[in-house]
Amino acid sequence: MKNPNVLLVVWDACRYDYAVKHASFLNELASSSLSFNNAVAPSPWSLPSHASIFTGEYPHKHGSNRFGDSIDTPLVQELSDSGYATYGVSANGFASQRTGFHEEFDEFRYTGGRDPYINGIDVSGSAQWILQESGGTHGEALMQVLRQIPSHDHRLKSLANLTAVGCGELANKFEFLQRIRHPVFAPTSDYSYKPGNNTRTICSMLRSHNDGDPFFLFTNYMDTHRCYKPEDTLQEKHVGRKLGYDELVRLNEKVAAPWEFESKKARGELDEVDVETLRNLYAGEVETADQHLKKLYKTLDEQGMLEDTLIIVTADHGENLGETDEMNRQRMGHEASISDAVLRVPLVVAHPQLDAATIEDEVSLEFLYDFILSVANGGNVSEKTVRDCVPDIFAVSQYPATGGGNETLEKYPDAPKEAVRYRSSEHSVVAYDNDWKVVAETSGEKWTLKEMNQEPVQDAPRDLVKTTEEYLNLLKQGGADTNLSDENLSQLEDLGYL
């Protein structure tokens, strides 16, 4: 009997509570599958969280924690060694050629660039890999891609992709070009992202797959990651009106961008109407991702693959939407935060052999590595297999300091220095157990909460407190760079982090 196919779907920056409220198809799937009410992201941002999922290790151990780090994917290599065809379709700039994430996949497509055509050369991804391998400038990387176009099956579409990416590079260098009202000139490539590019690429891979071998297919949808720009009908549904291009850019760049938000907050200039509009746009993006999940499910059914496919849907982390969190910190996005809005994520595991059940225990996503390999190596697709793969320890999340504090303050002088210092210089560890959440930070600060209410440290379970202290010491041993290279800065600006 053939081992099951595995479809791993990551909704980037999707928080648990919004998924419960706005992802109707995912909730329908959960009602007949194994669902988790307390899944915890291994880290509150993409690079270390993806690394944890694909290595089965926490950030202190896998070490992919800072801007510019690469990501190893032993999960993909193990599955390939077990006879799986491996496919990757990702719109996330960290789960891409930029970090070498793509290397072990048989086929990989990056869909987060400005490329309009998925059947042309993957210009954004190819250029990223050239930069990763040989350094040099973006212009030199694009020239290398240009030389590949004459031999490509879709030369005109490849040339259009190259032109669009080149326009984006010019807009990054000459900000006045960003006033041109077109996504290729937008502040980041996120404005060119379309979930349909993910879905069409995945469906094409599924239809062309050799059914004699099982497949592993990983995909990252970026809809619930800023910038929030759901289609017009969803804007009308959730916001009550269609927003123009200029207003969407203003909301995403001048309000939702984490350091712009912090600066406005410090100056007392936050507009609650804007913040509520962003929340509604985010809800529309959750529904967008959900609609595309339904399309993938339908394609699996049409291809006769559904009965043989294990489907896992989750998020690498969640998102703050301007609320004041349980530690009395008001944040937007997932910068400098270990709030529950950022750490609690949806997780649904679906397969025809699985009975419907809900797991209430706190579970960190790093266990997915062992679970997927167990199933791929002949293990039963069952609730017992899932539980056996969850380590008998507290669910933990780790925030490694990213560095780059000086660069951030130079660009955003009004941003509170405390928030910038927290992101750039302070490590944090969070551990969960039942109703308790314990946080330890390298600043010496500790937070102990029960049912979201702060409690004295001495009242918290001693083993839980000890776990955060031990993991924090392990994380500290890795150190933290305080400065970023010019290449890192360029990448972060393109990704919307700086």
N, C-alpha and C positions, 0 to 999 in steps of 0.2 A: 504494500500500500504506500502511495506517495505521501511524503511529508506535506503538511499543509502549507499553502502560500501564506505570506505574511504581508499585510498592508499596514504600515505605521504612519499615521496622519498626525502631524503636529500643527495646531493652530497657534501661531506665534502670538504671545502676549494675551492669551485669552484667559480671563479670570473665571473661576468656578461659578460664582453667583450669577453672572450674566449669561453663561452657558445654560444654566438651569432655566433661566427666564426666557431666553430668546432663541435657543437652538432646538427647535421642535423635532427635527428629524433625529438629532443625536439623542434626545430624551426618549423618543420612540424606540430607537435602537437599544438604549439602556434598559428599557422596561422588559426586554426579552433577553438580556445579556448580563454580563457581570459588570456592575458599576461601582465606583468608588466615591464615597461622599467626602473623603478626607485625604485626597492625593496631594502630595507636597512636591513642589519643584526643588530639585537638588541645589539650585542657585537662582537668584532673581534676575539673571540676564542670560542672553542666548548662548554665548560662547561656552562658559563652563557648564551650563545645563545640558546642552547637546553633547558635550564631551562625556558627561556622567551617564547619559542614556546609552551612548555607544561604547563605553568602556566598563560600565557597571561599578564605577568608582566615584567617590566623592571628590570635590575639587582639590582638597589638600593632597590627594594621592595622584590624580591624573595630571595636575599641574597646568592645565590649559585655562588660565585664569585672567590673563591680561591682554589688552589690545595688542595685536600683532602676533599672538601665540597661534600655533597650528593646532589642529584637532586630529587625534588618531581615532580610527574606527575599527577596532578589532572585531566588533560585532559583524561588520560586513565581511571581513576576511574569513571569520569562522563559518559564516553562512555559505560563502563561496566554496570553501573547502568541503562543506557538507553537500555540495551539489546544487546549490541555489543559484539561479540567475538573479543578479542584483541590479536594481534600478534606483536612481535618485532624481527627484525633481524638487528643487528648493528655490524659494524666493528670498531666503534669508542670507544676508551677506556674510555671516559667520559660518553657516552650514553651506559652504560653497568652495569654489576654487581658491578663493582668497586665503583660506586656512589649510588648503590641501585636503579638505574634507572629502572631496570627490574621488580621490585616487583609487580606492579599493572597489568602487562600483564598476560593473560592466558597462553601464550607460548612465550618464549624468547630464542633467540640463539645469542651468541656472536661469531662473525666470524673474529675478529681481532687478534686472538692469533696465536700460531704456530701449532695448531691442524690440521692435514692433512685431517681428515675424519669428515664430518658433521653428519654422522649417528652413530658416536661413542659419548662417553660422552663429553660434552662441558667442557673440563678440564680447559682451561684458564678462562672461565667465572665462573665455580664453585669455582676454587681456589680464584679468586678475591672476591667472595661473602663470602667465609670462612674468608678471611683476613679482609674484611670489618666488619663482624659480631663479630669475636672473636679475631682479632689481630693475634699475633704469627708470625712465619716465613713462607716464601714461601715453604720451605721444609716440614713443618708441614702441610700446606694446601694441598700439593700434596699427602702426606700420607693419609689424610682423603679422598681425591678423589680415591686413590688406593683401599680403602676398599669398594668403590661402584661398582668397575668393575665386580666382580663375579656375581652380580645380573643383569647386563645390557645385553640387547639383542645382542649387538655387542661387545663382550668382547675383541677380538683381535684388533679391530679398536680403542676401548677405550684405550687399553694398548699402541697402537702406538701413540695416542694423548698424553698420559701421558709421554711417552718417549720423544716426540718432545718438549713438554713444559719444561720438565726437562733439556733437552740439552740447551734450551734457558736460563734457570736460571743459568746453569753452565757457559755459555758464558758471561752472565752479570757479574759474579764474577771473572772469569778468562779470561781476554781480549785476551790472546794468542789463545784461542779457536775460536775467531772470524776470524782467518786466514783460518779456514776450509771453503772451498768454497761451502757452503750449507746454504739455508735460515734459518734453525733452529738454526744455530750458528751465524747468522747475528747480527749486533749491536742492532737492535730492531725487534720486532715481525712483523713490517710492511712488511718485506721482505717475510714473509710467507703468507700474505694476498692475497687472490684470489677472484676477484669479482664473479666468478662462484659459489663460496660457498654461497654467498648471494643469488644469483639468483636461484640456485637449492633448497635452503631451503625455499625461498618464494614460488616458484612454487609448492613445496610439500605441504606447508600449504594451498595454494589456492585449490589444487586438493582434499585435505582431509576435507576442510571446509564444515560444515553443512549449506547447502544453505538456510535453513529456517531462519537463523539469519543473520543480517548484520555484516560485519566485519570492524574493523579498523586495518590496517597493516602499521606499521612504519618501514622504513629501512634507514640505513645510509651506503652509499658506500664511501670507503676511497680512491678511485683511484686518485682523484685530490689533495689529501693530500700527502706530502712527506712521503715515498720515491716514486719517479717517476720512474716507470719501466714497461711501456706498453709492450704488446706482440711484438714479433719480427717484424711482418708485419707493425705494427704502428710505430715502431722505424725506419724502412726503409722508411716509407712514410713521417714522419715528420722530422727525423734527417738525412735521406739519407743513413743510414747504421745501422747494428745491433751492439749494444754495448755489450761487455762482462760483466760477473758478477762483476769482479774486478773494471771495469770502472764505472759501475752503483753505486757500493758502494762508490767509491771515490767521484763521483759527488754529491751524496746525503749526504754523511757524512762530506766531507771536503770542500764543496762549498755551497750546498743548506741548510745545517744545519744553522739556523739563527745566532748563536754565532760564528760559524766557519767563516761564511760570514763576520760578523762584524770584526772579528780579521784579516782576510785577507785584508779587505778594509783598516783597520787601518795601516797595514804594507805595503800597496801598492802592494799586491800580487794577486789581482783579475785578472783572465783571462777571457776576454769578450767572447772568444770562448766557454769556459765552461758555462758561464751564458746563452749564446744563445742556447747551447745544452739543458740545463735544461728547458728553455722556450719551446723548441720543444718537449721534453719529456712530459711536462705538457700538451701541446696541444694533444698529443697522449692519455693521461689519460682522458682528457675531452671526447674524442671520445670513449674511452673504456666505461666510465659510460653511454654514450649515447646508445651504442650498447646493453647494459644490460637493459636499460629502454625499448628499443624496444622489447626485449625478454619478459619482464614482461607484456607489452601491448598485445603481441601476446598470452600469456598464459591466460590473462583475457578474450580475445576474444574466444579462444578455449574452455574455461570453461563456456561460455555463461554469463559471469559476466560483460562484458564491458559496457553494457547499463545501469547497475545499480551501476556503480562505479565512485566516484569522485576521480580524480587523481590530486595530488598536487606535483609539482616538484620544489625544491628550494635548497639552500645551507645555511649552518649555518654561513658561512663567506666566504670571498674570499682569495686571496693570492697575496703577493708581489713577483715579479719575477726579482728583481735586478734593477728595474727602480728607478729613483729619483722622488719622489711623489710631489704633489702640495704644500707640506710644506717644500720642499727642503731636504727631508730625504730619503736616499737610504737604502732600506731594502730588505731582502729575507725572505719569509715565512710570518707569521702573528704575530710574536713577536714584541712587543713595537711599534705598528703602528695603526693609525686610517685613513689610506689612502683610497681613493675611490676604489682602487684595492682590498682592504680587506673588505670594507663595502658594496659595491654594488654587489648584487647577483641576479642570475636568479630566476624568479618565474612565473610558469605557472599553471593555474587552468583549468582542463579539465573535461567536462561531456557532454553527448549528448544533454542535455537541454540548455547548454550555447551557446549563439551566440558568434561568433568571435568578439573580441574587445580588444583594447589596452588601458591600464591605464597608463597615463603619470605621475600622481601625485607620490610624494615620499611617500612610505608606509613602515613602519617597520613590520617585520615578526611577532611580538607578537600578531598582530590582528588575526592570523590564529587560535588561541585558540577559540575565540568567533565565528569565522566563522564556524569552524568544528562543534562546539556544536550546533550552530543555525541550521545547516543542519541536524544534527543527531536528533534534537528534533522537526523535522517536517517542518523546514523552506524551502523555495524554493531554488533550486540551480539556482541562477540567478546573473547577474551582480549587481542588486540592493541589494541583500542580502550581497554580498561581500562589496559593498560600505557602507552599513549600519553598518557593523562590523568594519570598519576602524575608529578609534577614530578621532574626529575633533581637532587634535593637530598636531604639527610639527612631522615629522618622526625623531626619536632620536636613537642614538646608544651610549652605555656607555662602557668605558674601565675601569674596576676596577683594581687597582694595585694588583699584584699577590703575592708580597713578594718574598723572595728567592734571593735577590741581592747579599748577601755575598757568597752564595753557587755558584752562577753563575760566579762571579769573581774569585773564587777559582779554578774553573774548566777551565775558559777561561780568563786568566790574561791579554790577549791582547785585549779583547773586550772593546770598548769605554765605559768608566764609565757612560757617559751621557745616552747612550742607555740602559744600564743595570738598571740605576736608574729610567729611565722612565718606564720600564716594572715593576719593583719591588715596586716602591714607589709612582708613580704619577697616580692619577685618571684623566681620560679625558672624556668629553662629547661632542658629535657631534650632531648638529641639521641641518636639511635640509628644504629648502622651495624654490620651483621653481629653479632658477639658483644659489641660495645662499647656502653656507656651512659655518657654524660657529662652531669653536672649542674652548672649554675652558678647561684649565688644572690646576691642583692644584699648579703647579709651578708659576701660575700667568700669564702664556702665553695665548694669545688669537690669533686665526687665523680667519680672515673673508675673504672668497673667493667668487667671482662671476664668473661663467663659468670657474672655475679652476684658475682664476687669483686673486692674493692677492689684497685686497682693504682695505682702512682705516676702523677701527672698527666703527667710527661714521657714515659711509655710509651704514652699514648693517642694515636690519630691526631690530628695537629696540626690538620687541617682540621675535625675533629669538635669539638675544644675551641674553635677559633676561631668556629665556627658558634654555639655556645651563648653565647659572649661577645657576638657581634654582635646576636643576637636579644634577649639580656638588656638591652643598651643601648637597643634599640628599645622594649622593653616599659617600661623605666624612664621613657622620655620622656612616657608617658601619665600618670605620677603615680599617687597613690592617696589617696582620701579616708580620713581617720582616724576620722571619726564617721559615724553612721547617723541618718537622720531617724526620727521616731516612726513614720511610715508604713512605712519599711523594716523597723524592729524588729517591727512588728505582722505584716508579711508573713513575715518570717523565722521568727517564733515559730509561725505557722500552718503553715509548710513544714517545721518540725522542725529548723531550722538553728540556733536559738538558744534 
